[in-house]
Amino acid sequence: MLKLKARKNLILLVTDRQEEILQGSLLGDAYITKRGQIQFEQSENQKEYLFWKHEVLQTISYKNIVTVSRFDKRFAKTYISYRFWTRQYFLDWRTRWYVNGRKIIPRDIQFTPLVLAIWYMDDGCYSDHKCIISTDNFVLEDILFIQNLLFKTYGLKTSIKNKTKILIRKESQNNFFQLIKPYIISNLRYKILDPVTTSAISRDTNFI
């Protein structure tokens, strides 16, 4: 259990599970504002995932989920996304995760299976028999650190693809999916590979 303090000695209790979900989200799409809030946003296609996060983080977040509408002039199309924020207790986290406004990887981060699963649900994909995680927001030094930590912690072998993405190498794919599979929510199971059949898992597959 993590205890975070704010002004007037207010305390926010963050469970271990919530902390891991926050860490995985920050590896992915989440953002820490200058006010110390963690912002979450997902597209309409990932609405269920965003609402799931809000539910498991409800004790540390504001209750409202905001609908965001953006009009793209290039395609004359409106895009819808959904957004919510945690409460303002994460200023110390911002100093760990940002340097001069740029997101970094804290060197004390631990890659638990749940952290990896959240990160993969945010920024991972499985296509053409390749498991890829986007690391576009990080510099090469951070990406190399991620590679080393994945190998040191779980023996996962990776490569850097197009200088901005991490490729889980074929010999490590099954181990990686086996690690994260218990934590992948139902509507995102299509993102993982079945380690037994070595085939992509259908969106319609039922899980216990």
Secondary structure, 3 states (H helix, E strand, C coil): CEEEECHHHCEEEECHHHHHHHHHHHHCCCEECCCCCEEEEEEHHHHHHHHHHHHHCHHHECCCCEEEEEEECCCCEEEEEEEEEECCCCHHHHHHHEECCEECCCCCCCCCHHHHHHHHHHHEEEECCEEEEECCCCCHHHHHHHHHHHHHHHCCCEEEECCCEEEECHHHHHHHHHHHHHHCCHHHHHHCECCCCCCECCCCCCCC
